[in-house]
Amino acid sequence: MLKGILAISGKPGLFKMITNAKNSIIVESLIDGKRIPAYATSKISSLEDISIFTLDGDAKLADVFVNVFEKNLEVDPKKASSNELKKAFKEALPDYDEERVYVSDIKKVFAWYNILKDKEIITADAIEEYKKSQEEENTEENTEKNND
């Protein structure tokens, strides 16, 4: 679901990785479709690798997006107050660590979610596919543990 989707520090929105270049990667903005090079000097984060602090560990960003989708939370991070953002996020991830997850982080999560939903990267089908892959992954992990 989030494979190949990147956040680049200092650049608004999200990007899709297109290809590798000689000393950079070529990315395409999900907002306006423009392609630009992203260099190693930029802080580039794959959404697939991002986690949110919880009271007992952390939760994958994809799991948070699944919860937001399933609970049909419609949040405009530009218009919502801090309290509204926290309340909606608490609904999506009840055990998030309120001391380590800031309002700015919550705004970013909802902004990213809205972009991905608008671009139809997050859809009911994509959510189902993600859940199936997670179940298969958990089954494989349990099988490996039992074989040890």
C-alpha positions as CSV (number, residue, x, y, z in Angstrom):
1,M,0.0,0.0,0.0
2,L,2.8,2.5,0.9
3,K,5.5,0.9,-1.1
4,G,7.6,3.5,-3.0
5,I,5.8,6.4,-1.3
6,L,8.3,8.9,0.1
7,A,8.3,12.0,2.3
8,I,11.2,14.4,1.6
9,S,12.2,16.9,4.3
10,G,11.7,20.5,3.2
11,K,9.4,19.6,0.3
12,P,5.6,19.7,0.7
13,G,3.4,16.6,0.1
14,L,4.4,13.1,-0.8
15,F,6.4,11.6,-3.6
16,K,6.4,8.4,-5.6
17,M,9.8,6.9,-6.4
18,I,10.2,6.6,-10.2
19,T,13.7,5.4,-10.8
20,N,17.4,5.7,-9.7
21,A,19.6,8.2,-11.3
22,K,23.4,8.5,-11.2
23,N,23.6,10.4,-7.9
24,S,20.0,10.8,-7.0
25,I,16.5,9.2,-7.3
26,I,13.8,10.6,-9.5
27,V,10.5,11.2,-7.7
28,E,7.1,12.3,-8.8
29,S,5.0,14.6,-6.6
30,L,1.6,13.2,-5.7
31,I,0.3,16.7,-5.5
32,D,1.2,18.1,-9.0
33,G,2.8,15.2,-10.8
34,K,6.1,17.0,-11.4
35,R,9.2,14.9,-11.5
36,I,12.3,16.1,-9.6
37,P,15.6,14.6,-8.5
38,A,16.0,13.8,-4.8
39,Y,19.6,13.8,-3.6
40,A,21.2,11.8,-0.8
41,T,21.7,15.1,1.1
42,S,17.8,15.3,1.5
43,K,16.2,13.6,4.4
44,I,14.1,11.0,2.6
45,S,11.7,8.7,4.5
46,S,9.7,5.8,3.1
47,L,6.2,5.8,4.5
48,E,6.5,2.1,4.7
49,D,9.2,2.4,7.4
50,I,7.5,5.1,9.5
51,S,6.1,4.1,12.9
52,I,4.1,6.0,15.6
53,F,5.1,5.7,19.2
54,T,2.5,3.8,21.4
55,L,2.5,3.1,25.1
56,D,3.8,-0.4,24.5
57,G,6.1,0.0,21.5
58,D,5.1,1.4,18.2
59,A,2.6,1.0,15.4
60,K,3.2,1.0,11.7
61,L,2.0,4.1,9.8
62,A,0.1,1.8,7.4
63,D,-1.8,0.3,10.4
64,V,-2.8,3.9,11.5
65,F,-4.0,4.6,7.9
66,V,-6.1,1.4,8.0
67,N,-7.7,2.5,11.2
68,V,-8.4,6.0,9.9
69,F,-10.0,4.5,6.8
70,E,-12.1,2.0,8.7
71,K,-13.4,4.5,11.2
72,N,-14.0,6.9,8.2
73,L,-12.3,9.8,10.0
74,E,-12.5,12.9,7.9
75,V,-10.0,15.4,9.3
76,D,-8.7,18.5,7.6
77,P,-5.4,19.2,9.4
78,K,-5.3,22.8,8.2
79,K,-8.7,23.6,9.7
80,A,-8.9,21.3,12.8
81,S,-7.9,22.6,16.2
82,S,-5.2,20.8,18.2
83,N,-7.8,19.2,20.4
84,E,-9.8,18.0,17.4
85,L,-6.7,16.5,15.9
86,K,-5.7,14.7,19.1
87,K,-9.3,13.4,19.6
88,A,-9.4,12.0,16.0
89,F,-5.9,10.5,16.4
90,K,-6.9,8.9,19.7
91,E,-9.8,7.3,17.8
92,A,-7.5,5.9,15.1
93,L,-4.7,4.8,17.6
94,P,-6.1,4.7,21.1
95,D,-2.8,3.8,22.8
96,Y,-0.5,6.4,21.1
97,D,2.1,8.0,23.3
98,E,0.8,11.5,23.9
99,E,4.1,12.7,25.3
100,R,6.2,11.6,22.3
101,V,3.7,12.1,19.4
102,Y,3.3,15.9,18.8
103,V,0.4,17.7,17.2
104,S,2.7,18.5,14.3
105,D,3.1,14.7,13.8
106,I,-0.6,14.1,13.9
107,K,-1.2,16.9,11.4
108,K,1.3,15.3,9.0
109,V,-0.3,11.9,9.4
110,F,-3.7,13.3,8.5
111,A,-2.3,15.4,5.6
112,W,-0.5,12.4,4.2
113,Y,-3.6,10.2,4.6
114,N,-5.7,12.8,2.7
115,I,-3.2,12.9,-0.2
116,L,-3.1,9.1,-0.4
117,K,-6.9,8.8,-0.3
118,D,-7.4,11.6,-2.9
119,K,-4.9,9.9,-5.2
120,E,-6.7,6.5,-4.7
121,I,-3.6,4.9,-3.2
122,I,-5.6,4.2,-0.1
123,T,-8.8,2.4,-1.2
124,A,-11.0,-0.4,0.2
125,D,-9.2,-2.9,-2.1
126,A,-5.7,-1.6,-1.0
127,I,-6.7,-1.9,2.7
128,E,-7.9,-5.5,2.2
129,E,-4.7,-6.4,0.3
130,Y,-2.6,-4.9,3.1
131,K,-4.5,-6.8,5.8
132,K,-4.1,-10.1,3.9
133,S,-0.3,-9.5,3.5
134,Q,-0.1,-8.7,7.3
135,E,-1.9,-11.9,8.1
136,E,0.4,-14.0,5.9
137,E,3.4,-12.3,7.5
138,N,2.1,-13.0,11.0
139,T,1.4,-16.7,10.0
140,E,5.0,-17.0,8.6
141,E,6.5,-15.5,11.8
142,N,4.5,-17.9,14.0
143,T,5.5,-20.9,11.9
144,E,9.2,-19.9,12.1
145,K,8.9,-19.4,15.9
146,N,7.3,-22.9,16.3
147,N,10.0,-24.5,14.2
148,D,12.8,-23.0,16.4
